[in-house]
Amino acid sequence: MYLAYIDGSGRPEKNCEPKGSYVLASLVIHESQWTYIDNKVKEIKLRYFPRVGVEDFELHAKDMLNRTGVFKGLTWDEIYAIFNDIFNFLIHEETKICGSCHKVF
């Protein structure tokens, strides 16, 4: 079985005219990879936020770049280090993720 995570990003206009920009992205993994990926994400969270529950926040780029939530007060070097760990995890040979991104309008 394969698991898919689908998410949208952007600001579609209320009247559905294509004035805004909206992207629909998906990640697909085989069920055998689920535990590996979940553990790696938890590992990154614990490395930077050992006193915050791993289920209490998500690694959202928007929050990281706006330095809100758990990312408030972090230096840019710390933010970039988190991004670096995420990217290194995603490109690691053991991480088997299929991704797709489509601009809707």
DSSP file (Angstrom, degrees, kcal/mol; ACC not computed):
  #  RESIDUE AA STRUCTURE BP1 BP2  ACC     N-H-->O    O-->H-N    N-H-->O    O-->H-N    TCO  KAPPA ALPHA  PHI   PSI    X-CA   Y-CA   Z-CA
    1    1 A M              0   0    0      0, 0.0    30,-2.6     0, 0.0     2,-0.4   0.000 360.0 360.0 360.0 147.3    0.0    0.0    0.0
    2    2 A Y  E     -A   30   0A   0     28,-0.2     2,-0.4    29,-0.1    28,-0.2  -0.889 360.0-146.9-113.1 145.4    1.1    3.6   -0.7
    3    3 A L  E     -A   29   0A   0     26,-3.2    26,-2.6    -2,-0.4     2,-0.4  -0.906  13.0-161.0-111.7 139.0    0.4    6.6    1.5
    4    4 A A  E     -A   28   0A   0     -2,-0.4     2,-0.5    24,-0.2    24,-0.2  -0.965  10.8-163.9-124.9 137.6   -0.1   10.0    0.1
    5    5 A Y  E     -A   27   0A   0     22,-2.7    22,-2.3    -2,-0.4     2,-0.4  -0.985  15.4-174.1-115.8 121.2    0.1   13.4    1.7
    6    6 A I  E     +A   26   0A   0     -2,-0.5     2,-0.3    20,-0.2    20,-0.2  -0.961   8.5 166.6-121.3 133.2   -1.5   16.2   -0.4
    7    7 A D  E     -A   25   0A   0     18,-2.5    18,-3.0    -2,-0.4     2,-0.3  -0.992  23.2-141.3-146.1 149.5   -1.4   19.8    0.5
    8    8 A G  E     -A   24   0A   0     -2,-0.3     2,-0.3    16,-0.2    16,-0.2  -0.806  14.6-170.2-109.9 154.4   -2.1   23.2   -1.1
    9    9 A S  E     +A   23   0A   0     14,-2.4    14,-3.0    -2,-0.3     2,-0.3  -0.997  40.9  45.2-145.1 138.4   -0.1   26.4   -0.7
   10   10 A G  E    S-A   22   0A   0     -2,-0.3    12,-0.2    12,-0.2    -2,-0.1  -0.808  81.7 -71.4 129.2-169.3   -0.8   29.9   -1.8
   11   11 A R        -     0   0    0     10,-1.6    10,-0.3    -2,-0.3     2,-0.1  -0.785  39.7-165.7-129.9  88.4   -3.7   32.4   -1.8
   12   12 A P        -     0   0    0      0, 0.0     2,-0.1     0, 0.0    -2,-0.1  -0.465  31.6-107.9 -69.4 147.0   -6.5   31.6   -4.2
   13   13 A E    >   -     0   0    0      4,-0.7     3,-1.6    -2,-0.1     0, 0.0  -0.428  22.0-120.4 -73.1 151.0   -8.9   34.5   -4.7
   14   14 A K  T 3  S+     0   0    0      1,-0.3    -1,-0.1     2,-0.1     0, 0.0   0.844 114.1  50.2 -61.6 -35.4  -12.3   34.3   -3.2
   15   15 A N  T 3  S-     0   0    0      2,-0.1    -1,-0.3     1,-0.0    -2,-0.1   0.291 114.0-117.9 -90.1  12.6  -14.1   34.5   -6.6
   16   16 A C    <   +     0   0    0     -3,-1.6    -2,-0.1     1,-0.2    -1,-0.0   0.599  63.7 146.4  65.0  14.1  -11.8   31.8   -8.0
   17   17 A E    >   -     0   0    0      1,-0.1     2,-1.9    -5,-0.0     3,-0.8  -0.579  62.0-112.9 -76.3 147.7  -10.3   34.0  -10.6
   18   18 A P  T 3  S+     0   0    0      0, 0.0    -1,-0.1     0, 0.0     4,-0.0  -0.141  83.4 114.7 -77.9  46.4   -6.6   33.1  -11.3
   19   19 A K  T 3  S+     0   0    0     -2,-1.9     2,-0.1     2,-0.0    86,-0.0   0.834  70.4  55.3 -80.3 -33.7   -5.3   36.4   -9.8
   20   20 A G  S <  S-     0   0    0     -3,-0.8     2,-0.4   -10,-0.0    -7,-0.0  -0.193  88.4-113.4 -87.3-176.6   -3.5   34.6   -7.0
   21   21 A S        +     0   0    0    -10,-0.3   -10,-1.6    -2,-0.1     2,-0.4  -0.986  33.5 177.2-122.9 130.9   -1.0   31.8   -7.1
   22   22 A Y  E     -A   10   0A   0     -2,-0.4    82,-2.7   -12,-0.2    83,-1.1  -0.998   8.2-167.8-139.4 133.0   -1.9   28.4   -5.8
   23   23 A V  E     -AB   9 103A   0    -14,-3.0   -14,-2.4    -2,-0.4     2,-0.5  -0.965   7.8-156.4-124.0 136.2    0.2   25.2   -5.8
   24   24 A L  E     -AB   8 102A   0     78,-2.9    78,-2.6    -2,-0.4     2,-0.3  -0.958  20.0-177.8-110.9 124.8   -0.9   21.7   -5.1
   25   25 A A  E     -AB   7 101A   0    -18,-3.0   -18,-2.5    -2,-0.5     2,-0.3  -0.881   7.7-168.2-123.6 153.5    1.8   19.3   -3.9
   26   26 A S  E     -AB   6 100A   0     74,-2.7    74,-2.2    -2,-0.3     2,-0.4  -0.996   9.8-161.8-141.1 148.3    1.9   15.6   -3.0
   27   27 A L  E     -AB   5  99A   0    -22,-2.3   -22,-2.7    -2,-0.3     2,-0.4  -0.996  12.5-167.3-124.6 133.5    4.3   13.2   -1.4
   28   28 A V  E     +AB   4  98A   0     70,-3.0    70,-2.7    -2,-0.4     2,-0.3  -0.981   9.6 172.9-125.3 132.2    3.8    9.5   -1.8
   29   29 A I  E     -A    3   0A   0    -26,-2.6   -26,-3.2    -2,-0.4     2,-0.2  -0.957  35.2-110.4-133.8 153.4    5.6    6.8    0.2
   30   30 A H  E >>  -A    2   0A   0     66,-0.5     3,-2.5    -2,-0.3     4,-0.5  -0.602  35.9-115.7 -77.2 145.9    5.3    3.1    0.4
   31   31 A E  G >4 S+     0   0    0    -30,-2.6     3,-0.9     1,-0.3     4,-0.5   0.766 113.9  66.4 -56.1 -26.3    3.9    2.0    3.8
   32   32 A S  G 34 S+     0   0    0    -31,-0.3     4,-0.3     1,-0.2    -1,-0.3   0.701 100.6  50.6 -68.5 -17.8    7.2    0.3    4.6
   33   33 A Q  G <> S+     0   0    0     -3,-2.5     4,-2.7     1,-0.1     5,-0.3   0.573  85.2  89.9 -92.4 -11.9    8.9    3.7    4.7
   34   34 A W  H <X S+     0   0    0     -3,-0.9     4,-2.7    -4,-0.5     5,-0.2   0.911  88.8  43.3 -56.6 -51.2    6.4    5.4    7.1
   35   35 A T  H  > S+     0   0    0     -4,-0.5     4,-2.6     1,-0.2    -1,-0.2   0.902 114.0  51.7 -63.8 -41.9    8.1    4.5   10.3
   36   36 A Y  H  > S+     0   0    0     -4,-0.3     4,-2.0     2,-0.2    -1,-0.2   0.940 113.8  43.3 -58.9 -49.0   11.5    5.4    9.0
   37   37 A I  H  X S+     0   0    0     -4,-2.7     4,-2.3     2,-0.2     5,-0.2   0.919 113.5  51.0 -65.9 -44.5   10.3    8.8    7.8
   38   38 A D  H  X S+     0   0    0     -4,-2.7     4,-2.3    -5,-0.3    -1,-0.2   0.911 111.2  48.6 -60.0 -43.4    8.3    9.5   11.0
   39   39 A N  H  X S+     0   0    0     -4,-2.6     4,-2.2    -5,-0.2    -1,-0.2   0.876 110.1  51.3 -65.4 -37.9   11.3    8.7   13.1
   40   40 A K  H  X S+     0   0    0     -4,-2.0     4,-2.0     2,-0.2    -2,-0.2   0.900 110.5  48.4 -67.0 -40.3   13.6   11.0   11.1
   41   41 A V  H  X S+     0   0    0     -4,-2.3     4,-2.4     2,-0.2    -2,-0.2   0.928 112.2  49.0 -64.7 -44.1   11.2   13.9   11.4
   42   42 A K  H  X S+     0   0    0     -4,-2.3     4,-2.8     1,-0.2    -2,-0.2   0.885 108.0  55.6 -61.4 -38.1   11.0   13.3   15.1
   43   43 A E  H  X S+     0   0    0     -4,-2.2     4,-1.8     2,-0.2    -1,-0.2   0.909 108.5  46.9 -60.8 -43.5   14.8   13.2   15.3
   44   44 A I  H  X S+     0   0    0     -4,-2.0     4,-1.4     2,-0.2     5,-0.2   0.929 112.7  49.8 -64.8 -44.8   15.1   16.6   13.7
   45   45 A K  H  X S+     0   0    0     -4,-2.4     4,-2.6     1,-0.2     3,-0.3   0.928 111.9  47.5 -59.7 -46.1   12.4   18.1   16.0
   46   46 A L  H  < S+     0   0    0     -4,-2.8    -1,-0.2     1,-0.2    -2,-0.2   0.831 104.8  60.9 -66.4 -32.0   14.1   16.7   19.1
   47   47 A R  H  < S+     0   0    0     -4,-1.8    -1,-0.2    -5,-0.2    -2,-0.2   0.895 120.4  24.1 -61.7 -39.5   17.5   18.0   18.0
   48   48 A Y  H  < S+     0   0    0     -4,-1.4    -2,-0.2    -3,-0.3    -1,-0.2   0.688 134.5  32.6-101.2 -22.0   16.3   21.6   18.0
   49   49 A F    ><  +     0   0    0     -4,-2.6     3,-1.6    -5,-0.2    -1,-0.2  -0.498  61.1 158.4-135.3  65.9   13.4   21.5   20.4
   50   50 A P  T 3  S+     0   0    0      0, 0.0    -1,-0.1     0, 0.0    -4,-0.1   0.710  78.0  50.8 -65.6 -19.2   14.2   18.9   23.1
   51   51 A R  T 3  S+     0   0    0     -3,-0.1     2,-0.4     2,-0.1    -5,-0.1   0.401  97.4  79.2 -99.6   2.9   11.7   20.4   25.6
   52   52 A V  S <  S-     0   0    0     -3,-1.6    -3,-0.1    -7,-0.2     2,-0.1  -0.914  89.3-108.4-112.0 136.6    8.7   20.6   23.1
   53   53 A G    >   -     0   0    0     -2,-0.4     3,-2.0     1,-0.1     4,-0.3  -0.392  21.6-132.6 -62.3 135.0    6.6   17.5   22.4
   54   54 A V  T 3  S+     0   0    0      1,-0.3     3,-0.5     2,-0.2    -1,-0.1   0.740 107.8  52.7 -63.5 -21.9    7.3   16.3   18.8
   55   55 A E  T 3  S+     0   0    0      1,-0.2    -1,-0.3     3,-0.0    -2,-0.1   0.499  93.6  75.5 -88.1  -4.5    3.5   16.0   18.3
   56   56 A D  S <  S+     0   0    0     -3,-2.0     2,-0.3     1,-0.1    -1,-0.2   0.526 102.8  18.7 -88.7  -6.0    3.0   19.7   19.4
   57   57 A F        -     0   0    0     -3,-0.5     2,-0.3    -4,-0.3    -1,-0.1  -0.984  64.3-134.8-156.5 164.1    4.3   21.4   16.2
   58   58 A E        -     0   0    0     -2,-0.3     2,-1.5     2,-0.0    -3,-0.0  -0.857  29.6-111.3-120.9 158.5    5.1   20.8   12.6
   59   59 A L        +     0   0    0     -2,-0.3     2,-0.5     4,-0.0     3,-0.1  -0.652  48.9 169.6 -89.6  81.1    8.1   21.8   10.5
   60   60 A H     >  -     0   0    0     -2,-1.5     4,-2.2     1,-0.1     5,-0.2  -0.831  33.7-146.7 -97.8 127.6    6.4   24.4    8.3
   61   61 A A  H  > S+     0   0    0     -2,-0.5     4,-3.2     1,-0.2     5,-0.3   0.887  99.8  57.2 -58.3 -39.5    8.7   26.6    6.1
   62   62 A K  H  > S+     0   0    0      1,-0.2     4,-2.2     2,-0.2    -1,-0.2   0.930 109.2  44.5 -59.1 -46.2    6.3   29.6    6.5
   63   63 A D  H  >>S+     0   0    0      2,-0.2     5,-2.1     1,-0.2     4,-0.7   0.877 114.5  50.2 -65.7 -36.9    6.6   29.4   10.3
   64   64 A M  H  <5S+     0   0    0     -4,-2.2     3,-0.4     3,-0.2    -2,-0.2   0.936 113.8  43.4 -66.7 -45.7   10.3   29.0   10.1
   65   65 A L  H  <5S+     0   0    0     -4,-3.2    -2,-0.2     1,-0.2    -1,-0.2   0.823 118.9  43.4 -72.0 -30.5   10.8   31.9    7.8
   66   66 A N  H  <5S-     0   0    0     -4,-2.2    -1,-0.2    -5,-0.3    -2,-0.2   0.516 105.9-132.6 -87.9  -5.9    8.4   34.2    9.7
   67   67 A R  T  <5 +     0   0    0     -4,-0.7     6,-0.3    -3,-0.4     2,-0.3   0.949  53.9 146.0  51.2  57.3   10.0   32.9   13.0
   68   68 A T    > < +     0   0    0     -5,-2.1     3,-1.8     4,-0.1    -1,-0.2  -0.748  46.5   5.3-116.3 166.9    6.6   32.2   14.6
   69   69 A G  G >  S-     0   0    0      1,-0.3     3,-1.7    -2,-0.3   -12,-0.0  -0.369 135.9  -6.3  62.6-135.5    5.5   29.6   17.1
   70   70 A V  G 3  S+     0   0    0      1,-0.3    -1,-0.3    -2,-0.1   -13,-0.0   0.688 134.9  62.3 -65.8 -16.7    8.4   27.4   18.3
   71   71 A F  G X  S+     0   0    0     -3,-1.8     3,-1.9     2,-0.1    -1,-0.3   0.543  75.0 116.4 -87.2  -7.3   10.7   29.1   15.8
   72   72 A K  T <  S+     0   0    0     -3,-1.7    -4,-0.1     1,-0.3     3,-0.1  -0.405  80.2  18.8 -62.4 132.6   10.3   32.5   17.5
   73   73 A G  T 3  S+     0   0    0      1,-0.3    -1,-0.3    -6,-0.3     2,-0.2   0.316  91.6 130.0  89.9  -9.0   13.6   33.7   18.9
   74   74 A L    <   -     0   0    0     -3,-1.9    -1,-0.3     1,-0.1     2,-0.1  -0.499  58.9-119.1 -75.5 148.8   15.7   31.4   16.8
   75   75 A T     >  -     0   0    0     -2,-0.2     4,-2.2     1,-0.1     5,-0.1  -0.379  24.8-110.0 -77.2 164.8   18.6   32.9   14.9
   76   76 A W  H  > S+     0   0    0      1,-0.2     4,-2.9     2,-0.2     5,-0.2   0.862 120.6  58.1 -64.6 -33.5   18.8   32.7   11.1
   77   77 A D  H  > S+     0   0    0      2,-0.2     4,-1.9     1,-0.2    -1,-0.2   0.902 107.3  47.0 -61.5 -39.8   21.7   30.3   11.5
   78   78 A E  H  > S+     0   0    0      2,-0.2     4,-1.9     1,-0.2    -2,-0.2   0.906 112.0  49.7 -67.7 -41.6   19.5   28.0   13.6
   79   79 A I  H  X S+     0   0    0     -4,-2.2     4,-2.3     1,-0.2    -2,-0.2   0.942 112.0  48.0 -60.8 -48.0   16.7   28.3   11.0
   80   80 A Y  H  X S+     0   0    0     -4,-2.9     4,-2.6     1,-0.2    -1,-0.2   0.850 108.2  55.6 -63.1 -34.3   19.0   27.5    8.2
   81   81 A A  H  X S+     0   0    0     -4,-1.9     4,-2.2    -5,-0.2    -1,-0.2   0.892 107.4  49.2 -65.4 -38.9   20.5   24.5   10.1
   82   82 A I  H  X S+     0   0    0     -4,-1.9     4,-2.3     2,-0.2    -2,-0.2   0.944 111.9  48.1 -64.3 -47.5   16.9   23.1   10.5
   83   83 A F  H  X S+     0   0    0     -4,-2.3     4,-2.9     1,-0.2     5,-0.2   0.920 110.3  52.9 -56.5 -44.1   16.3   23.5    6.7
   84   84 A N  H  X S+     0   0    0     -4,-2.6     4,-2.6     1,-0.2    -1,-0.2   0.906 109.1  48.3 -59.9 -43.7   19.7   21.9    6.1
   85   85 A D  H  X S+     0   0    0     -4,-2.2     4,-2.0     2,-0.2    -1,-0.2   0.894 112.1  49.7 -64.2 -39.8   18.8   18.9    8.2
   86   86 A I  H  X S+     0   0    0     -4,-2.3     4,-2.3     2,-0.2    -2,-0.2   0.945 113.1  45.7 -64.1 -48.0   15.4   18.5    6.5
   87   87 A F  H  X S+     0   0    0     -4,-2.9     4,-2.0     1,-0.2    -2,-0.2   0.899 111.7  51.9 -64.2 -40.6   17.0   18.7    3.0
   88   88 A N  H  X S+     0   0    0     -4,-2.6     4,-0.7    -5,-0.2    -1,-0.2   0.893 110.3  49.2 -62.9 -38.9   19.7   16.3    3.9
   89   89 A F  H >< S+     0   0    0     -4,-2.0     3,-0.6    -5,-0.2    -2,-0.2   0.919 110.3  51.0 -63.6 -43.6   17.1   13.8    5.2
   90   90 A L  H 3< S+     0   0    0     -4,-2.3     7,-0.2     1,-0.2    -2,-0.2   0.836 113.9  43.0 -66.2 -33.1   15.1   14.2    2.0
   91   91 A I  H 3< S+     0   0    0     -4,-2.0    -1,-0.2    -5,-0.1    -2,-0.2   0.517  85.6 119.2 -92.0  -3.8   18.0   13.5   -0.4
   92   92 A H  S X< S-     0   0    0     -4,-0.7     3,-1.5    -3,-0.6    -3,-0.0  -0.334  73.0-123.2 -62.6 142.3   19.4   10.6    1.7
   93   93 A E  T 3  S+     0   0    0      1,-0.3    -1,-0.1     3,-0.1    -4,-0.0   0.743 110.1  55.7 -61.8 -24.9   19.5    7.4   -0.3
   94   94 A E  T 3  S+     0   0    0     -5,-0.1     2,-0.8     2,-0.0    -1,-0.3   0.670  87.3  89.5 -81.5 -15.9   17.4    5.6    2.3
   95   95 A T    <   -     0   0    0     -3,-1.5     2,-0.8    -6,-0.2    -1,-0.0  -0.731  59.3-172.3 -85.1 112.6   14.6    8.1    2.1
   96   96 A K        +     0   0    0     -2,-0.8   -66,-0.5   -66,-0.1     2,-0.4  -0.829  21.0 149.4-112.2  93.7   12.2    6.9   -0.6
   97   97 A I        -     0   0    0     -2,-0.8     2,-0.5    -7,-0.2   -68,-0.2  -0.980  33.4-152.5-127.1 135.8    9.7    9.6   -1.4
   98   98 A C  E     -B   28   0A   0    -70,-2.7   -70,-3.0    -2,-0.4     2,-0.3  -0.938  23.2-172.7-105.9 126.6    7.9   10.4   -4.6
   99   99 A G  E     -B   27   0A   0     -2,-0.5     2,-0.3   -72,-0.2   -72,-0.2  -0.870  13.3-178.0-123.5 154.5    6.9   14.0   -4.9
  100  100 A S  E     -B   26   0A   0    -74,-2.2   -74,-2.7    -2,-0.3     2,-0.4  -0.992   3.7-170.2-148.6 143.4    4.8   16.1   -7.4
  101  101 A C  E     -B   25   0A   0     -2,-0.3     2,-0.4   -76,-0.2   -76,-0.2  -0.998   5.5-178.4-138.8 131.2    4.0   19.8   -7.5
  102  102 A H  E     -B   24   0A   0    -78,-2.6   -78,-2.9    -2,-0.4     2,-0.6  -0.994  25.9-132.4-134.5 130.4    1.5   21.4   -9.8
  103  103 A K  E     -B   23   0A   0     -2,-0.4   -80,-0.2   -80,-0.2    -2,-0.0  -0.711  18.0-169.6 -78.3 122.3    0.6   25.1  -10.2
  104  104 A V              0   0    0    -82,-2.7    -1,-0.2    -2,-0.6   -81,-0.2   0.911 360.0 360.0 -80.9 -46.1   -3.2   25.2  -10.2
  105  105 A F              0   0    0    -83,-1.1   -82,-0.1   -88,-0.0    -2,-0.1   0.238 360.0 360.0-164.0 360.0   -3.4   28.9  -11.2
